[in-house]
Amino acid sequence: MQHQDKREKVLSTLAHFDPLNLAEDITSPIVLNIGMKDDVCPYNTIMPVFEAIRTTKAVFVYPELGHEPIADFNVHAFNWLARYLV
């Protein structure tokens, strides 16, 4: 890492942008998907955030999905929007 002397300050700043710190502020219904082969947004970084959300929520887990769109989830997302978007 360049600028090792600033490492702690950088990590402290990044903590403010950790979605886990923002989960309690989510108040709208939320639906998301997780690809178990996603190396960009892996399961173990998404689930703690999902579990911390205290509103109506749903998650769809796709065992073979990486970090790409999936038509199946789009159907669920559109149904979710139709149900909760008022």
Secondary structure by P-SEA (a helix, b strand, c coil): cccccaaaaaaaaaaaacccccccccccccccccccccccccccccaaaaaaccccbbbbbbccccccccaaaaaaaaaaaaaccc
